[in-house]
Amino acid sequence: MTAAPVPRHVVLVGMMGVGKSSLAKRVGRSLRRPVLDTDAEIVQRTSRTIPEIFATDGESMFRDLEVSVLADLLDRTEPSVIAAAGGIVLRQENRDALAHAGTVVWLRAPVEVLLSRVVNGSHRPALAEDAEGTLRSMERDREPLYAEVADVTVDTAQRFDDALAEILAVVADREAVVS
């Protein structure tokens, strides 16, 4: 008789402002798993903010850091909940890594909702000029990539309690299958 596979990570992906970090904390508490955040890990490793990295090194360097951080977080043996940066899906190597991560949850909300959540955030370098136009463009470019990596899509436009319940049900179903 072989041992049951260890549950893998739960990775939350989606646009900025969709609630990845907030929901990751709640999912982590519910599953009693550590919560990791790719943006927070980048800030910790570099001792710089995301806007500083963008301003000094550019987006390409930031995306390189994302690749390294995501690989490191996914290599951890303890099943975790990971809030992935909004642009994590832009690099093929990240999409390949997510295919073997565990349960990837695409969190979605309409641009109007995202805009209301992020418009006052000074830590969003990509939204410096035309926030709505930028979010719409990002959504158009990234939706097929989120769809490619996602095992399930969860709407976060309304109550996070509903999204949390949906995520926990999906994880329980998927992990029951591998046990």
Secondary structure, DSSP 4 states (H G I P E B T S, - for coil): -PPPPPP-EEEEEESTTSSHHHHHHHHHHHHT--EEEHHHHHHHHHTS-HHHHHHHH-HHHHHHHHHHHHHHHHH-SS--EEE--TTGGGSHHHHHHHTTSEEEEEEE--HHHHHHHHTT-TT-GGGSS-HHHHHHHHHHHHHHHHHHH-SEEEE-SS-HHHHHHHHHHHHHHHHHHH-
